[in-house]
Amino acid sequence: MFIGEYKHNLDAKGRIAIPAKFREQLRGGAVVTRGLDNCLSVYSTVGWKRIAKRLNDLPLTDANARAFARFMLAGAMSVDVDRVGRIVIPQYLRKFAKLSGSVVVAGLFDRVELWNETDWQAYQNKSETDATGIASKLTEWGI
């Protein structure tokens, strides 16, 4: 399980350190892809296989299903954690998420999200402001 929020710097070669608490879960490899809200999502290989299977099972005849599968699958890249705990983020994904300098690394149970620090702060501020409204909608899902 990935939980917690960390800040790490992206170096000139596009490498970012994965928090020590997350590394063991990613030792067997990982997949990084475009995430929602202009962040990147990092999955363990096992976690990615579950997500990819579900995306593959979406109806091919539905335009929204095809678009979302393309969004997630076509941009995905396998990455390895190096001996010092870093992964390399491909340039096209860094560009998508506007990553440079300080990056927020957020654990979200089955995945890790990588955020531009400014975008993360804006998202957090909005979420905190809307927390009561968001919570009230969760009752519809039994939470």
Summary of the structure (lengths in Angstrom):
residues: 143
radius of gyration: 15.8
end to end distance: 19.5
largest distance: 45.1
contacts: 394
relative contact order: 0.23
helix: 45%
strand: 29%
